[in-house]
Amino acid sequence: MTLQDLLAEMTLDDLVVSIFYRSKLPNIPSGKAFLHKFFFNLTNHPNLPKEISDVLSDVSFGAGEIYPFSRRLESSLIRLQIAGLISAMNPDYRQYNIDNNQKEKIKDIFEQFDENEKKNIGYIAEEFKAEVATISWKISECQVQV
């Protein structure tokens, strides 16, 4: 395998940021419980495409926590912030944002995938978006009207 082959392979960082990008959500919840649970469920999906399964094969989740927690996923989220591909906004860091400049950088990453990988990431992004809508609904139901 050449260096170019290695660089062309999808990484966990590529997958995570591509799911965020393809979900087209204006704000992405940054809650650890939500994100780790989503990716835990994704790793255990019975019909996961091979290219996605290969990326997630090294991602393990600890069972001793309140929710499934992965150090690799957490490190990926930190790397994406350091690389400037996602931003956690003050004052409460409750969500990640992707501005237009960041979207262009992520698009360059996403465009390197083949059509099948793009399609599969699109399906996963739709699932992600549906999960976000579910938690958004639960949060809005809990808010007290004054």
C-alpha positions as CSV (number, residue, x, y, z in Angstrom):
1,M,0.0,0.0,0.0
2,T,1.4,3.4,-1.0
3,L,1.2,6.7,1.0
4,Q,-1.4,7.9,-1.5
5,D,-3.5,4.9,-0.9
6,L,-3.4,5.5,2.9
7,L,-4.3,9.1,2.4
8,A,-7.2,8.2,0.2
9,E,-8.8,5.9,2.7
10,M,-11.7,7.2,4.8
11,T,-10.8,8.0,8.4
12,L,-13.0,8.4,11.4
13,D,-12.5,12.1,11.2
14,D,-13.6,12.1,7.6
15,L,-16.7,10.1,8.4
16,V,-17.8,12.2,11.4
17,V,-17.4,15.5,9.7
18,S,-19.0,14.2,6.5
19,I,-22.1,13.0,8.4
20,F,-22.3,16.5,10.0
21,Y,-21.8,18.2,6.6
22,R,-24.4,16.0,4.7
23,S,-27.0,16.4,7.5
24,K,-27.1,20.1,6.5
25,L,-28.1,21.0,10.0
26,P,-27.4,24.6,11.0
27,N,-26.4,23.5,14.5
28,I,-25.2,20.1,15.6
29,P,-25.7,19.0,19.2
30,S,-22.3,18.6,20.9
31,G,-23.6,16.6,23.9
32,K,-21.4,13.6,24.5
33,A,-24.2,11.3,25.4
34,F,-26.1,12.0,22.2
35,L,-23.1,11.8,19.8
36,H,-21.5,8.8,21.5
37,K,-24.8,6.9,21.6
38,F,-25.4,7.7,17.9
39,F,-22.0,6.4,16.8
40,F,-22.3,3.4,19.2
41,N,-25.6,2.5,17.5
42,L,-24.0,3.0,14.1
43,T,-21.1,0.7,14.9
44,N,-23.7,-2.0,15.8
45,H,-26.0,-1.5,12.8
46,P,-26.5,-4.9,11.2
47,N,-26.5,-3.6,7.6
48,L,-23.6,-1.2,7.8
49,P,-21.8,-0.9,4.4
50,K,-18.3,-2.4,4.4
51,E,-16.4,0.9,3.8
52,I,-18.2,2.5,6.9
53,S,-17.8,-0.7,8.9
54,D,-14.1,-0.7,8.2
55,V,-13.7,2.9,9.5
56,L,-15.6,2.1,12.6
57,S,-14.0,-1.3,13.3
58,D,-11.3,0.3,15.6
59,V,-13.8,2.4,17.5
60,S,-14.6,0.8,20.8
61,F,-17.1,2.0,23.4
62,G,-16.7,1.6,27.2
63,A,-19.7,-0.1,28.9
64,G,-19.0,1.2,32.4
65,E,-20.3,4.7,31.7
66,I,-23.7,6.2,31.9
67,Y,-23.7,6.1,28.1
68,P,-21.4,4.3,25.6
69,F,-18.2,6.4,25.5
70,S,-15.4,6.1,22.9
71,R,-12.0,7.8,23.4
72,R,-11.4,7.5,19.6
73,L,-14.6,9.3,18.8
74,E,-13.9,12.0,21.4
75,S,-10.4,12.5,20.0
76,S,-11.9,12.8,16.5
77,L,-14.2,15.6,17.6
78,I,-11.3,17.4,19.2
79,R,-9.2,17.0,16.1
80,L,-12.0,18.4,14.0
81,Q,-12.2,21.5,16.2
82,I,-8.5,22.0,16.2
83,A,-8.4,21.6,12.4
84,G,-11.1,24.3,12.2
85,L,-13.6,22.1,10.5
86,I,-16.2,22.4,13.3
87,S,-16.6,25.1,16.0
88,A,-18.1,24.8,19.4
89,M,-19.6,28.2,20.2
90,N,-19.5,30.1,23.5
91,P,-20.8,30.5,26.1
92,D,-22.2,27.0,26.7
93,Y,-20.6,24.8,23.9
94,R,-23.9,23.0,23.5
95,Q,-23.6,22.7,19.8
96,Y,-21.1,22.6,16.9
97,N,-21.4,25.0,14.1
98,I,-20.1,24.8,10.5
99,D,-19.7,28.1,8.8
100,N,-19.5,28.6,5.0
101,N,-15.7,28.5,5.0
102,Q,-15.7,25.3,7.0
103,K,-18.3,23.8,4.7
104,E,-16.0,24.4,1.7
105,K,-13.2,22.6,3.4
106,I,-15.4,19.7,4.3
107,K,-16.8,19.6,0.8
108,D,-13.3,19.0,-0.5
109,I,-12.9,16.0,1.9
110,F,-16.4,14.7,1.0
111,E,-15.8,15.0,-2.8
112,Q,-12.8,12.6,-2.5
113,F,-15.1,9.7,-1.7
114,D,-16.6,7.5,-4.5
115,E,-20.3,7.7,-5.3
116,N,-21.2,4.7,-3.2
117,E,-19.4,6.1,-0.1
118,K,-21.2,9.5,-0.7
119,K,-24.5,7.7,-1.0
120,N,-24.0,5.7,2.2
121,I,-22.8,8.8,4.2
122,G,-25.9,10.5,2.9
123,Y,-28.2,7.8,4.3
124,I,-26.3,7.9,7.7
125,A,-26.6,11.7,7.7
126,E,-30.4,11.4,7.2
127,E,-30.5,9.1,10.2
128,F,-28.4,11.5,12.2
129,K,-30.7,14.4,11.3
130,A,-33.7,12.4,12.4
131,E,-32.0,11.6,15.7
132,V,-31.3,15.4,16.2
133,A,-34.9,16.2,15.5
134,T,-35.9,13.7,18.1
135,I,-33.8,15.2,20.8
136,S,-34.7,18.7,19.8
137,W,-38.4,17.8,20.2
138,K,-37.7,16.3,23.7
139,I,-35.8,19.4,24.7
140,S,-38.5,21.8,23.5
141,E,-41.1,19.7,25.4
142,C,-39.2,20.2,28.6
143,Q,-38.9,24.0,28.4
144,V,-41.2,25.9,30.7
145,Q,-43.3,28.5,29.1
146,V,-43.4,31.8,31.0
